């Protein structure tokens, strides 16, 4: 697991101290153990479970002019889109 944490930190451009790496390893181990416990719980319909109801509404496209207002506040924009610095260096 330690190698995965080191690789993930490298990809995220994070520098962990040895103590932070150890702490992340312990915390991730606890999270994975908890998920493992949850996966063993019975899943499915029960009398106590609420009925499944679709709580989603239909998507409706509305032009309220917000995009223009938001882009106007951007430090840099091109073709109605934000211009942001590159995240990854060319390798």
N, C-alpha and C positions, 0 to 999 in steps of 0.2 A: 504494500500500500504506500510505503514511503516513496518509492520510485514514481508512482502515479501523482503524488502530491508535488514532487519536485518538477515533474514534466508539466503539470497543470500550471504551477507557479511560473515556470519559464515561458509558457505560451501567453500567460496573462501579464508578462513582464513584471513579476513581483520578485522581490528579494527577501527571502525569509532567513532569519538567523537560525542557528541550530535549535535554540529554545522554542522559537515560533514554529519550526518544522515539527518538533516533537509534540507541541501542543496541538497543532493541526491534525497530526496523526491520531492522537488520543480522541479528539473531538469527532473526527470522521469515523473512527471505530465505534464510538458510542452511537452516532447517528445510524450507521449501518446495522448495528445490533438492534436498535429500536425498530427500524424498518423491517428487519427479519422477524421480530416478534409480531409486528402488525400483519405481516403476510400470512401468519399462521392462524389469524382470527377467522372465524367462519364468515363467509361473505354470501350474500344472497338475500332473498326475500324473507322477511319475518313479519310476524303480526304487529310488532312494535314499530316497524319502519314506516315512515310517512309515505304516502302515495307519491309516485313520481309525477311531477307537474312541470311542463315546459315553462320556464320562467323567462325565456328569451323572447324578445320582440323582433319584429321584422326590421331589417336594416333599411333605413330611409336616407337617401342621399339628399343633403340640404346644403345649399350654398349660402352661408350666412356672412360671407366676406371675411371670415376669420383668417383664412390662409394668407390673404394679402396683408392683413394687419400683423400677423405673426412674422411673416417673412420680412416685412419692413423693419422689424426690430432686430433682425439678425446682423451680426457683425459683417458677414459676407454672404451674398446669395447670387445664384446664377440660374436662369431659366426657371424661376419660381421654386428653387430648391436651396436648402442650406448648403454652404460650402464648409467642410470641416477638414481638419488636418488628417493626414494619413495615420492609420493606427499601426500598421505593420511596415517595417522597412523592407525595401526590395532585397531579396536574398539571392 
